[in-house]
Amino acid sequence: MLIAFNKPYGVLCQFTDESTGPARPTLATFIDVPGVYPAGRLDLDSEGLLLLTDDGRLQARIADPRYKAPKTYLVQVEGEPDEDALAALRRGVRLKDGMTLPAQVERIEAPDLWPRNPPVRFRKSVPDCWLKLILREGRNRQVRRMTAAVGHPTLRLVRWRIGDWTLEGIAPGEWREVPV
């Protein structure tokens, strides 16, 4: 079984919240299917496609960077990256944990997405723009660290696609079973 879930902003990528602070929404808030586990992660402050499966081999194939499944992100960044910033992302960026693999990146028009709750802070004096970024590795907070490294911090991050699986037609907080 493979489930495509549109993870809302602020939802933990696990079924239980082990923090001692106020309770936060988890996958259990949305998915009542026994025996499935996330194939990869999305940060609390990221949104979009999360795949869950009950098949350990499939989970590894999706999540393990050795298989290099391309992951497509729609990224709202602060400022307007010039060609040098985009070229740096395309070459790979030096982060504290080493060089990233080259990314495919292009500027795009603002996508027609659902409103984020809470909304991204709007600042009249600071422009923003959207990028489509495709990675073939999955380091911790990698997209955010890469855009910050080229001078354009991420404001909103939505994972749209993993390999052949897409978020198309799945509203935030909803899921559907998809073909393997």
Secondary structure, 3 states (H helix, E strand, C coil): CEEEEEECCCCCCCCCCCCCCCCCCCHHHCCCCCCCEECCCCCCCCEEEEEEECCHHHHHHHHCHHHCCCEEEEEEEECCCCHHHHHHHHHCCEECCEECCCCEEEEECCCCCCCCCCCCCCCCCCCEEEEEEEECCCCCCHHHHHHHHCCCCEEEEEEEEECCEECCCCCCCCEEECCC
